Amino acid sequence: MATPISVANWFIHRLTNPDSGDNVTHLKVQKLLYFAQAWHLMLLERPLFEEGMQAWAHGPVVPSVFHVFKGLGWEALPVDGAAEGIDEESEEILEQVVDIYGDYSAKRLEQMTHAEDPWKLTRGDLPPEARCEEPIKLELIRDYYLRTYAEALNGQKAAQGSH
């Protein structure tokens, strides 16, 4: 099983391109960790990493990764960390996550996580900027993604059937 910091470093290595000016911020990597965990749970039926995510004001956060990068604020994250211990199946999912979410801005990814049940239900009726260290249950993430994926597939089948 991968560690959250290894997965974060994988995203940083994969999405940083000094020639084009592309980089990854702390906010963006946290949201990519959430989507990677969600897709991993849905497709492989096991967590990508063991540490839980919490429903913070700006979306899901892995606390250990937050503490590694917290001093950098909104700056680009350094491309110097190791991305090890990620198996081949998991790396395929990370590539899918990059294909789907990699071009979105950090703030857009934040908006996307805020629209999803796992984050909303975990935060409950807290005010938008209120501190929340409540863990987002893996079952909640998995079930939400399985349901959403099934609905998307059914929608595609219905659209194909109407032609």
Buried (B, 14 or more C-beta within 10 A) or exposed (E): EBBBBBBBBBBBBBBBEEEEEEBBBBBBBBBBBBBBBBBBBBBBEEBBBEBBBBBBBBBBBBBEBBEBBEEEEEEBBEBEBEBEEBEEEBBEBBEBBBEEBBEBEBBEBBEBBBEBBBBBBBBEEEEEEEEBEBBBBBEBBBBBBBEBBEEEEEEEEEEEEEE
